[in-house]
Amino acid sequence: MRYGEISGKEIINVDSGARLGVLGQTDLLIDKRTGEIKYLLIPTYSWFGLRKNEQQTEVPWEKIKKIGKDIILIEYDE
């Protein structure tokens, strides 16, 4: 799967029902040797979503349960 195919999709946590962000506003941690995606790095926002905090949520790639047309569903215990 190419990045362009998943970019722009909303990331939803099925455990909490929370919207975590949009892929494209998140970073990916990629293994330099294998090229595999290891983590989605999702920034946290303050001020009603206007400014990034220094903290971020690291979601392991294995926690992705389904990549749909518009949404990426993850199962992640925050």
QUIMO-V440486 format. One record per residue. N is the residue number from 0. PSI is psi in radians with two decimals (NA if undefined). BURIAL is # if it has 16 or more other C-alpha atoms within 10 Angstrom, else .. Layout:
N PSI BURIAL
N PSI BURIAL
This chain:
0 2.37 .
1 2.69 .
2 -0.69 .
3 -0.46 .
4 -0.43 .
5 -0.21 #
6 2.43 .
7 -0.06 #
8 2.49 #
9 2.53 #
10 2.08 #
11 2.33 #
12 2.02 #
13 -0.39 #
14 -0.75 .
15 -0.25 .
16 0.15 .
17 2.51 .
18 2.12 .
19 -0.37 #
20 -2.94 #
21 2.32 #
22 2.16 #
23 -0.58 .
24 -0.14 .
25 2.89 #
26 2.80 .
27 2.41 #
28 2.03 #
29 2.35 .
30 2.09 .
31 -0.53 .
32 -0.76 .
33 -0.33 .
34 0.10 .
35 2.52 .
36 2.21 .
37 -0.75 .
38 2.61 #
39 2.24 #
40 1.80 #
41 2.06 #
42 2.65 #
43 2.59 #
44 2.65 .
45 3.11 .
46 0.90 .
47 0.65 .
48 0.24 .
49 -0.36 .
50 2.37 .
51 2.46 .
52 2.98 .
53 -0.34 .
54 2.74 .
55 2.74 .
56 2.24 .
57 1.96 #
58 2.03 #
59 2.47 #
60 -0.56 .
61 -0.30 .
62 -0.14 .
63 2.17 #
64 -0.56 .
65 2.36 .
66 1.93 .
67 -2.95 .
68 -0.71 .
69 -0.27 .
70 2.54 #
71 2.10 #
72 2.24 #
73 2.71 #
74 1.72 #
75 2.19 #
76 1.82 .
77 NA .
